[in-house]
Each structure stands twice: as C-alpha cells, then as structure tokens.
Amino acid sequence: MDFTLSPDQQQFQRMLRDFVDAEIVPVAREWEQADRYPTEIVAAMRELGLFGLMIPEEYGGGAADFVSFTLMFEEIARGWMGIAGILGSHSLACWMLARHGTEEQRRRYLPELATGQRRTGIALTEPDAGTDLQSIRTSAVRDGDHFLVSGTKMWITNARYADPLPVLVKTDSTTTPAHKGMSVLLVDADSPGFTVTRDIPKLGYKGTESCEVVLDEVRVPVGNLLGGEPGRGMQQVLSALEVGRLNIAGRSLGIAQRAYDEALAYASDRHAFGRPIAEFQATQIRLAEMATQLQAARLLTYWSASALDRGERSDLQTGMAKLFASEVALQAAQDSMRVHGGYGYSAEFEIERLYRDSILMTIGEGTSDVMRTVIAKSLVAGKGRIGW
C-alpha cells in the first residue's frame, strides 16, 4: 500500500497552500462578514488554471486526476469554503459536459470554460424538488429547432456568472418512470426569458451567490441538448453528482483541518491557572479526537478519489466519503468552538464561520441520511466490496 501523493500532486498541493495562505486567509473573515464577492480571488484562480482542472487537454484544460481534484477543494476550503463553491459547481458542469456532451458542444464551450473566460454551474433543485429530482416541473417543449423552457430553479450556485447554465428539464412528462423523460439543456445566459431573480440569504456559504432562476418560455436550440439525445438527463446528472460528493468531501476536509488548526493554536496560546489549556487533559482528549477523526476522513476521501481514478463505479465510495467527512467537519467545528470557549462564539474569530459553513456539508449534494441510503443500496445490490 502506498498512501503518498505523486510528485505532481505534491507540487500542486504546495502551490494551492501557498495561494490560500497568501490570497484567501488574510481576507476571508472580513469579506465573508461584508458578504463581498471575491472578484480578485476568482481572477487569481483563473490565472492558476483552476477553472480548467477537469477539462481534457484537447480543449485547453488540465485533465487532472480525481485525487488532485479533491486536493483543490480541501486546500481552498481550508481558507474559505465559499470560494471552493465557486469552483465546485463549475467543475461538475465542465466534467459533465466533457463526458456527455457532443463534440460540437465540447468545442463550443469547453475552451473558454477552461480559462475561466466563461463560467458555469448546474441547475437541478426547484422550490418543490430537491432530493426527489424526478418531481421537477421545469418543462421543455419541442418547437421546431428549439425547446421552449419554462420553470423555476432554486439554490443555483454561480447563477449570475454561468454561461451556459446546464438545466435539468422534462422533455417528456408522459413517460414512466419519470427519469426517462428528463434531459439537460445548455441555456445561454443572454437567452430572452432567462432571469436570475434574487440571491437567497444564507446562514453561511458566503462569497458565492445562491440564486433563484426563472425561465419564462426560454428558446433553447435543439443543438444545446446535452449529448444530443433526449431522456438521458438523469443519468448525466447522477454521474456528475457522484463526482460532486467527492467535491463536498474535500471541502469538508478543509473545514475540519482549519477547525483543528485553530483549536490547536488557541489551546497552545490560551492560559488558564498559570499554564496553557493544551496541558489540561480534557483539552488534550478533544484535540486527539479531532485529529484522529480528521485523518480517518481524509483516508476515506482519498480512497474514494483513487477508485474514481481507476475508472470504477464509485457511488458507494464517494457516498461513504461524503457522509463521514461532512459529519467530521461539523463535529470538528463544534469541538473547536468548545476549545475556544466564549471566543469561539465571537465573529472576531474564524471558528464561528467554520461552524456555519460546516453545516452545509451535511446537506449539500445529498443529506447525510440520503447518503446512508445510497450506501445501503449499493451494499445490498453488491456494487461495492468493503475492504482491500
């Protein structure tokens, strides 16, 4: 067994750490509290080529492996999870387009998406449809060489910058089961009737917008049907969400690592009864538990990334990684807050932001209970073997 990163992965990790420490950590708390969009950080990520990480080389991308993909989210989220969200939706949509798009679609969009000149996201959730995607109501009716698309999408990351925005729609509402009538359309941002109506206020996950998007008889060319074949949308989306769980697991690691770092530093500096609180057994036990759970989550996450790199079907592995790492992130944030005592509740310290951001990790890309059902179904169906 070899748990080491390759030289290229190590170099990529060092570059990310230097970038995060220099460009994100110094401004994250101030900009997050001001709800300021991180324009300068986005520009720097473009220069680093992070928007093209999961795009094939022939379209100008980095063609990175999934271990490097996960490293990116872990390191960026260590500085500010909201920044990782900007890359998350974009990377998933690019991966889905590269894997499922027609050659014409890939050549039209991927080169500019790789440089960050274009950005994108993915529009799935609706006011009455979250986990149950088959209940979406957004419809696309064929009208000659176009589809007429009508509906509302919610919680769409990157909505104000996405061009195109992949939108999950029903191209046939009469089929049974419903997923056979679902497709993904690539909606250009300047399409008449396409409107980003509002930013949704959030407890955390700031720095990137989460929006309501309304489509009012938007005319989308038939050539913008992802893959060129209707009825494939659910399979295309589910394959992207499998990768998305790895993105969330990586972000969770970043939050947990930062929470642990902050707790260890505070416990070493804070004195009580004439000595650092790190010397008290109760604090030591909490730090030891945080570090152990963090490392376990990291090993599980990179095990799942390696499975994807081997080309294996990995809904079991990524489900486990997302479930465990997200719960570890939430617990680490809570434990770090306890180490900080009253200061942990203050907005002048990092930990309250980490706590607010950690909660989303147990919800996004499927709640923890949904992940448990995904894992259980894979086990029952015999799709995954536990162990080596």
N, C-alpha and C positions, 0 to 999 in steps of 0.2 A: 504494500500500500504506500502511496506517495501523496501526502496532503499538501505539498508545496505548490506554489504558483510557478508558472513558467517564467523565464527571464522577461519576456514581453509583457506578461501580466503584472509582474513586479514593477516594471518600469511604468506601466500605465497607472498602477496604484499610487506610486510615488508622485507622479505628475498630478493626479487628482487630489492627493492630500495637500500638496503644496498650493494648488489652486484654491482649494477650500479654505485653508488656513489664511491665505493672503487676501482673497477676494470676497469670501462669504461670511466667515466667522466674525470679522470685525464689524459688519453692518447688519447682521441678521436680526438681532433683537430690536434695534432702532427701526429698521424698515418694516419688520413684521408688525410692530405696535402701531406704526403710522399707516399700515395697510398700503404700502408703497410698492408699485410694480418694479421688479428688479431689472430694469432695462439694460443697465451696464453689465450685469452678470450674464444675461442672455447673450449679449454681444460677445462677451468673452468665451462663452460656451460654443458659440458659432466658430470662433477662431480656433478653438481646440478640436473642432470636428465632432463634437459630441452628438449633434443632431443627426449625423450620418452613420452612427455607430453600427446599426443593424441593417444597413442598406448594402447590397452587393457591390463589389468593387467596380463592375462594369457600368454602374450608374453613379459612380463617384463617392460611394460610401466606404466605410471601414471594414465591412464584412467581419465584424467581431464575433468571438465565441460567446456563449452564454455565461461563462464564468466572468469574463470582462464586463459583460452587460450588467451582471449583479454587482460587481465591484463598483461600477459607476454609481449605482443607486445607493449603495452603502456609504460611500465616501461623501457624495453630495448631501444626502440626508443627515449625515453627521453634522454638517454645517447648518442646513436649513431644509427641512423636509418639503416645504412648498416649492423650492427650486427643483427638487427631484421630480415633483409632479409635472412641471413643465416638460421635462424630458420624457416622463413616463408615457403619457397619452400619445405624444408624438412618436416615440419609438415603437409602441404597439401598432399604431396605424401604419407606420412605414413597413414594419415586418409583415403585417397582413397584406399590404399592397404588393410587396416584393414576392410573397409566397403565392398569393391567389390572383393577382391582377393579370390582365392580358399584357402582352408585350407592348402594345401601343400605350396602355395606361402607365406601365412602368417607365417607359421612355419619356412620356409627357410630364410626369410628376416627380419621379424619384431623384433626378439630378439636382433640382432646386431644393427638394426636401433634405437632401444630403448636406447641403451647405448651410441650411437654416434660412436661406432666402425665402423659401416657403416653410410654413409650419403646419402642423395638423393635430388632430385629436381623434376621438371616436365617440359617436352619439348613439347610445343604446337606451339609457334609462328614460322613462317617461313618468309623468305625475302619478299614474296608476300602474306602473310596471317597472319593477326593479329586478329582484331575483328571478321572477317569472317573466322572462323575455318573450315567451310565446304569446303573452297577453298584450303586447304593444298594439297601439291603434294607428300609428303613423302609416298612411297608405300611399301607394304609388300606382297610379292607374295609367296604363299604356295609352298614349295619344299620338299615333303616327310614329315619328322618330324620337319622341320624348316620353318621359314619365311625368305625370302631374303629381307632385308630392305634397301632402298636407298632414300636419300633426305638430305635436309639441314634444321637445326633449328637455330633460332636466339634468342638473349637476354635470354639465359638459365642461370639462377642463380644456383650456386653450381655445374656447369657442370664439373669442374676439380676434384670434390670430390664425385660426385654422383655414387653410385654403389649399386643397379641398378639405371638406369635412366628410368622412365616411359616416353614413347614416343608415341604421338598420330600419328597414321598412317591410311592409307586407305588400308584395306584388300580386298575391293571390290569397284572398281571405276565405276562400271556399274549401281549401284543402284540409285533409285530416291525415296525420296530425298537423297542427298549425305551422310547425317549423318548415314544412315542405313548401310553404308559400312565402317564405321570408328571404329577402335579398339585401345586399348592401349597395347603396348608391353613393358615388363620389360627388358631393354637392359643392360647386364652386362658390366662393364667398360673395361674388358680385351678382349672384343669381337673383332676379327680382322675386320678391316674396320671401326671401330668406332673411330673417331678422334675429339678432341677439337682443332679447328684450330687457334683460336685467341680470345683474350679478347677485347671487344668492348669499346673504350674510352667513358666516360660519363661525363656529367656536374656535377652530384652528385652521390649519392648512391654508395659510395666507401666503401672499407672494404670487400666487397664480389665481386666476379667476375660475369660478364655478358658476355656470350660467344657465339660464333658460333660453332655449332656442325655439322659435316658431317658424314653421314652414307653411306658407299660405299659397297653395297651388304653384309651387316652385317647378318650373320646367327644367328637367334634367335630361340631357341627351341620353339616348339608349346606349351610346358608347361609354357612358360613365357607370354602367352596371358592372360592379367588381367581378372580374373573371369572365364577363360576357354571357353568363348562363344564370337565369333566374332560379330561385329556390335553393341556392347554396349559402345564403346569408348566415344561417345559424351555425353551420359547420365552420364557416370562415371566422365568425366571431368567437366561437368556443376555442378554436385553436389559438387565437390571439389572447384570450383570457387565461389560457394555460401558461403562456409566457408572462401575462400580467401578474399572476400570482408570484412569480419569481421576482418581478419588479417590486411588489409590495414587501416580500420577504427581505429583499436587500435594503429597502428603506427602513424597515423595522430594525434591522441590524444597526443601521446608522444611528437611529434614535437611541437604541439600547446602549450602544457604545458611548455616545455622548453623555447619556444619563449616568453611566458608570464612571466615566472620566470626571464629570462634575462632582459626583459623590466622593470619589477618592481624593480629589484635590481639596474639597471643602473639609473633609474629615481630617486631613493632614494639617490644615491651616487653623481650623477652629479649635480653640482651647476651652476646656471646662475643668474646674477643680485643679488647675495648675498643669494640665497636660493635654495633648491633642486628643480629640474624641476618637481618633483612629486607634488609640491604645485601649479603648474600652471594648470589652468582649462583645457586647450587644451590637456595636457598630461593625466590628470585625466579621461577625456572623452574617450581617446583612450584606457587606461588601463581598464576602466569599460566595454567597448565594447568587448575587448579581453576576459576578464574573463567571461562575460555573454555568448558569443558565444561558448567558450570552454566548459562551463558546459552544455549548451544545446546539444552540440555534444556528450559529454560523456553520458548523459542520453539516447540519441537516440541510441548510440552504445551498451550500456549495456542492453537496451530494446530488441535490436535485438539478442544479445547473449542469453538472457533469453528465447526468442522464440525458438531458436535452442535447448536449453537445455530441453524445453518442448516437443521436437520432432515435432514441427510444420514446415511446408514448409515455408521457410523464405527468398525467393528471394526478396520479397517486402521490408521486414525489413532490410536485410543486404544491399540491394541496396540503401535505404534511408540513412543508417548509413555511408556507404562508400562515397556516394555523399556529404553529409553535412559535415562530419568530414574532408574529404580531402580538401574541399574548405575553411573550417575554418582554417586548418593548413596553407594553403597558405596565407590567409589573416592575420593570426597571425604573420607569419614570416615577411610579408611586414610591418605590423604595428609596430612590434618590431624594425625593421630596421629604421623606421621613428623616433621612440623614441630615438634610439641610434645616430641619425644624421649621420655625416660623419663616425663615428667609426663603424657603422653598416655595412658599405661597406668594412671594413678592414678585411683581413683574420686573424688578430690577435684577433678578437672577434668571439664568437660562432655563431652569428646570420647569417653571410653570408653562413655558412654551412647548417644551418637550412633552410634557404631560398632555397638553391639549392636542398636539399632533399625534401622539401615540394612540389616542382613542380611535382615530380614523383607520388606523392599520387593522383593527379588528373588525372593521365594517367594509372597507373598500375592497373591490374585486371578489366580493362574497364574504358574508359574515362568518364568524368562527363556527357557528352551528351549521351553516351551509357547507363549510369546508369539511366538517366532520361527516356530513352525508356524502360528499364527493369521495372522501377517503374510504368510507364504509362500502359504497357501491363498487369501487374499484377492487377492494378486497374480496367482496362476495363474488364478483364476476371473474376473479382470478387474473386480473390485469397487472397485478404487481406482486412481486415477491419481497418479503421482508428479510433483510439480512444481506449477506455478501453473496 
